[in-house]
């Protein structure tokens, strides 16, 4: 978590003015990965119980430190301009790869 906080500070700077951006970045990532895990868990043939106890619990629990990163605002420093544009092709590719991952690995591989 310390490395994540330091890296985020290098990207967007420090100080109270970065608080909103920190939360959007860290909490947005946390929610996106959790939502992807829930989606993939829907394909598990065991059913909703395994999704709730395994896919969602491990994903949201394992990434709980992202919440801390969102709230860890260095008291000193100045904000930096850091812009990442939306690349719709990359977003579409990510959704397609997540769908393929869910279709192939979600149902549980049988050997």
N, CA and C of each residue as an Amber inpcrd file, in Angstrom:
protein
   333
   0.8140000  -1.1760000   0.0000000   0.0000000   0.0000000   0.0000000
   0.8680000   1.2530000   0.0000000   1.9820000   1.1760000   0.7150000
   2.8790000   2.3470000   0.7270000   3.3760000   2.6700000  -0.6780000
   3.7180000   1.6380000  -1.4290000   4.2010000   1.8550000  -2.7970000
   3.0870000   2.4300000  -3.6740000   1.8740000   1.9500000  -3.4870000
   0.7420000   2.4840000  -4.2490000   0.4760000   3.9390000  -3.9290000
   0.5450000   4.2930000  -2.6590000   0.3400000   5.6860000  -2.2520000
   1.4400000   6.5650000  -2.8260000   2.6850000   6.0840000  -2.7430000
   3.8110000   6.8630000  -3.2710000   3.7150000   7.0340000  -4.7830000
   3.3210000   5.9790000  -5.4720000   3.1990000   6.0510000  -6.9320000
   2.0840000   7.0130000  -7.3270000   0.9620000   6.9430000  -6.6430000
  -0.1410000   7.8570000  -6.9360000   0.2620000   9.3020000  -6.6530000
   1.0300000   9.5050000  -5.5990000   1.5130000  10.8530000  -5.2820000
   2.4500000  11.3530000  -6.3780000   3.2900000  10.4870000  -6.9220000
   4.1660000  10.8810000  -8.0330000   3.3370000  11.2750000  -9.2600000
   2.2450000  10.5890000  -9.4650000   1.4230000  10.8640000 -10.6410000
   0.6380000  12.1610000 -10.5070000  -0.0920000  12.3180000  -9.3940000
  -1.0210000  13.4510000  -9.3020000  -0.6110000  14.5040000  -8.2840000
   0.4670000  14.2770000  -7.5540000   0.9220000  15.2520000  -6.5690000
   0.3130000  14.9840000  -5.2030000   0.4980000  15.9280000  -4.3000000
   0.0070000  15.7650000  -2.9350000  -0.8480000  16.9400000  -2.5150000
  -1.2540000  16.9250000  -1.2760000  -2.0680000  18.0090000  -0.7380000
  -3.5500000  17.6970000  -0.8060000  -4.3160000  18.4870000  -0.0730000
  -5.7600000  18.2700000   0.0410000  -6.4870000  18.3700000  -1.3000000
  -5.9400000  19.1300000  -2.2260000  -6.6020000  19.3000000  -3.5260000
  -6.6380000  18.0020000  -4.3400000  -5.8090000  17.0190000  -3.9870000
  -5.7790000  15.7530000  -4.7300000  -6.7200000  14.7090000  -4.1510000
  -7.4000000  15.0320000  -3.0800000  -8.2400000  14.0620000  -2.3850000
  -9.3070000  13.4460000  -3.2960000 -10.0210000  14.2520000  -4.0300000
 -11.0690000  13.7340000  -4.9120000 -10.5250000  12.8330000  -6.0040000
  -9.4190000  13.2390000  -6.6170000  -8.8170000  12.4300000  -7.6760000
  -8.3180000  11.0990000  -7.1250000  -7.7280000  11.1220000  -5.9450000
  -7.2430000   9.8830000  -5.3240000  -8.3860000   8.9000000  -5.1200000
  -9.4780000   9.3980000  -4.6260000 -10.6190000   8.5180000  -4.3770000
 -11.1920000   7.9720000  -5.6780000 -11.3150000   8.8140000  -6.6820000
 -11.8510000   8.3370000  -7.9660000 -10.9630000   7.2570000  -8.5650000
  -9.6640000   7.4450000  -8.5170000  -8.7390000   6.4800000  -9.1060000
  -8.7510000   5.1750000  -8.3210000  -8.4900000   5.2390000  -7.0280000
  -8.3690000   4.0280000  -6.2180000  -9.7010000   3.2970000  -6.0480000
 -10.7510000   4.0390000  -5.7340000 -12.0410000   3.3980000  -5.5040000
 -12.6770000   2.9400000  -6.8120000 -12.4240000   3.6660000  -7.8970000
 -12.9130000   3.2310000  -9.2050000 -12.2910000   1.9150000  -9.6220000
 -10.9880000   1.7840000  -9.3980000 -10.2940000   0.5240000  -9.7020000
 -10.8580000  -0.5990000  -8.8420000 -11.0290000  -0.3300000  -7.5670000
 -11.5550000  -1.3210000  -6.6250000 -12.9270000  -1.8280000  -7.0870000
 -13.8000000  -0.9270000  -7.4530000 -15.1420000  -1.3110000  -7.8890000
 -15.1320000  -2.0300000  -9.2420000 -14.2860000  -1.5800000 -10.1620000
 -14.2260000  -2.2110000 -11.4830000 -13.7480000  -3.6570000 -11.3900000
 -12.7130000  -3.9100000 -10.6000000 -12.2020000  -5.2690000 -10.4630000
 -13.2160000  -6.1410000  -9.7250000 -13.8540000  -5.5940000  -8.7050000
 -14.8790000  -6.3500000  -7.9890000 -16.0610000  -6.6960000  -8.8730000
 -16.4760000  -5.7530000  -9.7080000 -17.5820000  -6.0070000 -10.6310000
 -17.2020000  -7.0720000 -11.6580000 -15.9690000  -7.0310000 -12.1420000
 -15.5090000  -8.0550000 -13.0880000 -15.4970000  -9.4270000 -12.4280000
 -15.0750000  -9.5090000 -11.1780000 -15.0680000 -10.7880000 -10.4550000
 -16.4880000 -11.3090000 -10.2660000 -17.4080000 -10.4230000  -9.9570000
 -18.8040000 -10.8340000  -9.7980000 -19.3620000 -11.3490000 -11.1240000
 -19.0330000 -10.6800000 -12.2160000 -19.4840000 -11.1050000 -13.5390000
 -18.9510000 -12.4920000 -13.8720000 -17.6690000 -12.7030000 -13.6700000
 -17.0690000 -14.0090000 -13.9580000 -17.6640000 -15.0720000 -13.0380000
 -17.9170000 -14.7190000 -11.7870000 -18.4910000 -15.6650000 -10.8430000
 -19.8850000 -16.1350000 -11.2210000 -20.6080000 -15.3320000 -11.9880000
 -21.9460000 -15.7340000 -12.4280000 -21.9170000 -16.9800000 -13.3070000
 -20.7990000 -17.2430000 -13.9500000 -20.6860000 -18.3810000 -14.8550000
 -20.3370000 -19.6800000 -14.1270000 -20.0370000 -19.6120000 -12.8520000
 -19.6530000 -20.8040000 -12.1110000 -20.8600000 -21.7180000 -11.9640000
 -20.7010000 -22.9960000 -12.3320000 -21.8500000 -23.9050000 -12.3030000
 -22.3460000 -24.2250000 -10.8870000 -21.5590000 -23.9770000  -9.8720000
 -21.9900000 -24.2630000  -8.5110000 -23.0970000 -23.3060000  -8.0880000
 -23.0700000 -22.1000000  -8.6440000 -24.1660000 -21.1800000  -8.4020000
 -23.7840000 -19.9260000  -7.6470000 -24.8040000 -19.2420000  -7.1830000
 -24.6570000 -17.9380000  -6.5570000 -23.8790000 -18.0170000  -5.2420000
 -23.9760000 -19.1210000  -4.5450000 -23.2860000 -19.2570000  -3.2540000
 -21.7820000 -19.1670000  -3.4460000 -21.2600000 -19.8510000  -4.4400000
 -19.8100000 -19.8070000  -4.6730000 -19.3880000 -18.4150000  -5.1240000
 -20.2710000 -17.7450000  -5.8640000 -19.9300000 -16.3860000  -6.2890000
 -19.8240000 -15.4600000  -5.0820000 -20.7560000 -15.5750000  -4.1710000
 -20.7480000 -14.7010000  -2.9990000 -19.6120000 -15.0320000  -2.0370000
 -19.3430000 -16.3130000  -1.8470000 -18.3330000 -16.7030000  -0.8670000
 -16.9230000 -16.7280000  -1.4210000 -16.7850000 -16.8170000  -2.7140000
 -15.4510000 -16.9310000  -3.2910000 -15.0920000 -15.7430000  -4.1750000
 -15.7520000 -15.6000000  -5.2720000 -15.3760000 -14.5760000  -6.2540000
 -15.4600000 -13.1660000  -5.6790000 -16.5640000 -12.8330000  -5.1090000
 -16.7430000 -11.4710000  -4.6050000 -15.9280000 -11.2530000  -3.3370000
 -15.9910000 -12.2080000  -2.4160000 -15.2760000 -12.0390000  -1.1480000
 -13.7740000 -11.9170000  -1.3610000 -13.2050000 -12.7810000  -2.1900000
 -11.7550000 -12.7280000  -2.3840000 -11.3350000 -11.4940000  -3.1690000
 -12.1260000 -11.0950000  -4.1480000 -11.7530000  -9.9300000  -4.9470000
 -11.8700000  -8.6340000  -4.1530000 -13.0000000  -8.4310000  -3.5270000
 -13.1690000  -7.2060000  -2.7570000 -12.2830000  -7.2200000  -1.5070000
 -12.1450000  -8.3770000  -0.8660000 -11.2900000  -8.4590000   0.3120000
  -9.8220000  -8.3060000  -0.0210000  -9.4010000  -8.9360000  -1.1100000
  -7.9980000  -8.8660000  -1.5070000  -7.5620000  -7.4890000  -1.9500000
  -8.4910000  -6.7130000  -2.4270000  -8.1680000  -5.3660000  -2.8980000
  -8.5910000  -4.2760000  -1.9210000  -8.8990000  -4.6450000  -0.7030000
  -9.3850000  -3.6650000   0.2750000  -8.3780000  -2.5450000   0.5180000
  -7.1120000  -2.8150000   0.2880000  -6.0990000  -1.7740000   0.4550000
  -6.2810000  -0.6100000  -0.4990000  -6.9740000  -0.8300000  -1.6110000
  -7.2300000   0.2700000  -2.5390000  -8.0800000   1.3550000  -1.8810000
  -8.9090000   0.9560000  -0.9260000  -9.6930000   1.9480000  -0.1920000
  -8.7550000   2.8470000   0.5930000  -7.7460000   2.2350000   1.2240000
  -6.7610000   3.0220000   1.9830000  -6.0070000   3.9840000   1.0860000
  -5.6510000   3.5240000  -0.1080000  -4.9270000   4.3930000  -1.0360000
  -5.7930000   5.6050000  -1.3880000  -7.0830000   5.3920000  -1.5510000
  -7.9810000   6.4970000  -1.8720000  -8.0950000   7.5330000  -0.7760000
  -7.8960000   7.1140000   0.4630000  -8.0140000   8.0420000   1.5880000
  -6.6640000   8.5720000   2.0700000  -5.5660000   8.0420000   1.5720000
  -4.2350000   8.4620000   2.0210000  -3.7880000   9.6960000   1.2330000
  -4.0350000  10.8490000   1.7930000  -3.6970000  12.1110000   1.1400000
  -2.5250000  12.7440000   1.8850000  -1.3630000  12.8740000   1.2210000
  -0.2480000  13.5560000   1.8810000  -0.6210000  14.9970000   2.2220000
  -0.2480000  15.4280000   3.3970000  -0.6120000  16.7800000   3.8420000
   0.1170000  17.8600000   3.0540000   1.3110000  17.5630000   2.5970000
   2.0850000  18.5650000   1.8600000   2.1540000  18.1890000   0.3910000
   2.5060000  19.1610000  -0.3910000   2.6530000  18.9390000  -1.8250000
   1.6380000  19.7460000  -2.6010000   1.8570000  19.7900000  -3.8680000
   0.9370000  20.5030000  -4.7530000   0.4180000  19.5400000  -5.8100000
  -0.8010000  19.7660000  -6.2680000  -1.3530000  18.9030000  -7.3120000
  -0.5730000  19.0360000  -8.6200000  -0.5280000  17.9690000  -9.3510000
   0.1040000  17.9600000 -10.6770000  -0.9610000  17.6660000 -11.7170000
  -0.7530000  18.2410000 -12.8730000  -1.6530000  17.9380000 -13.9760000
  -1.3010000  16.5730000 -14.5470000  -2.2030000  15.6470000 -14.4540000
  -1.9840000  14.2970000 -14.9640000  -3.2840000  13.8590000 -15.6160000
  -3.2630000  13.6970000 -16.9160000  -4.4810000  13.3760000 -17.6480000
  -4.2880000  12.0720000 -18.4090000  -5.2380000  11.1930000 -18.2350000
  -5.2830000   9.9660000 -19.0250000  -6.6010000  10.0060000 -19.7800000
  -6.5100000  10.1020000 -21.0740000  -7.7270000  10.1640000 -21.8830000
  -8.4000000   8.8100000 -21.9750000  -9.6860000   8.8360000 -22.2540000
 -10.4180000   7.5860000 -22.4530000 -10.1410000   7.0760000 -23.8510000
  -9.6090000   5.8970000 -23.9180000  -9.3770000   5.2340000 -25.1930000
 -10.4430000   4.1450000 -25.3170000 -11.4830000   4.4460000 -26.0650000
 -12.6260000   3.5380000 -26.1410000 -12.2380000   2.1790000 -26.7030000
 -11.2410000   2.1320000 -27.5670000 -10.7770000   0.8440000 -28.0870000
 -10.1810000  -0.0260000 -26.9880000  -9.4330000   0.5880000 -26.0900000
  -8.8430000  -0.1480000 -24.9700000  -9.9420000  -0.6080000 -24.0120000
 -10.9180000   0.2510000 -23.7610000 -12.0340000  -0.1150000 -22.8900000
 -12.8170000  -1.2780000 -23.5020000 -13.0990000  -1.2100000 -24.7990000
 -13.8190000  -2.2910000 -25.4740000 -13.0120000  -3.5840000 -25.4340000
 -11.7000000  -3.4940000 -25.6690000 -10.8520000  -4.6840000 -25.6210000
 -10.8620000  -5.2960000 -24.2210000 -10.8300000  -4.4650000 -23.2000000
 -10.8850000  -4.9720000 -21.8270000 -12.1860000  -5.6930000 -21.5330000
 -13.2950000  -5.1450000 -22.0220000 -14.5850000  -5.8090000 -21.8180000
 -14.6590000  -7.1300000 -22.5790000 -14.1070000  -7.1550000 -23.7830000
 -14.1020000  -8.3920000 -24.5670000 -13.2420000  -9.4500000 -23.8850000
 -12.0540000  -9.0760000 -23.4370000 -11.1690000 -10.0300000 -22.7610000
 -11.8190000 -10.5420000 -21.4740000 -12.4860000  -9.6700000 -20.7350000
 -13.1800000 -10.1010000 -19.5190000 -14.2940000 -11.0830000 -19.8660000
 -15.0200000 -10.8190000 -20.9460000 -16.0730000 -11.7360000 -21.3810000
 -15.5330000 -13.0910000 -21.7880000 -14.4300000 -13.0990000 -22.5300000
 -13.8080000 -14.3600000 -22.9340000 -13.2880000 -15.1020000 -21.7020000
 -12.6500000 -14.3830000 -20.7960000 -12.1670000 -14.9820000 -19.5500000
 -13.3240000 -15.6310000 -18.7930000 -14.4540000 -14.9260000 -18.7020000
 -15.6180000 -15.4600000 -17.9990000 -16.1670000 -16.7000000 -18.6960000
 -16.2130000 -16.6670000 -20.0260000 -16.7550000 -17.7980000 -20.7740000
 -15.8580000 -19.0300000 -20.6940000 -14.5460000 -18.8230000 -20.6730000
 -13.6170000 -19.9540000 -20.6700000 -13.3590000 -20.4640000 -19.2520000
 -13.0460000 -19.5780000 -18.3270000 -12.6600000 -20.0080000 -16.9840000
 -13.7860000 -19.9250000 -15.9600000 -14.7960000 -19.1520000 -16.2430000
 -15.9040000 -19.0210000 -15.2930000 -16.6400000 -20.3190000 -15.0060000
 -16.9010000 -21.1560000 -16.0490000 -17.6290000 -22.3990000 -15.8050000
 -16.8080000 -23.4650000 -15.0680000 -15.5960000 -23.2220000 -14.7510000
 -14.6660000 -24.1530000 -14.0990000 -14.1940000 -25.1850000 -15.1050000
 -12.9000000 -25.2370000 -15.2680000 -12.3210000 -26.1880000 -16.2170000
 -12.4430000 -27.6070000 -15.6820000 -12.7640000 -28.5230000 -16.5500000
 -12.8500000 -29.9460000 -16.1930000 -11.8130000 -30.6740000 -17.0230000
 -11.0120000 -31.4710000 -16.3770000  -9.9390000 -32.1910000 -17.0930000
 -10.3340000 -33.6010000 -17.3610000
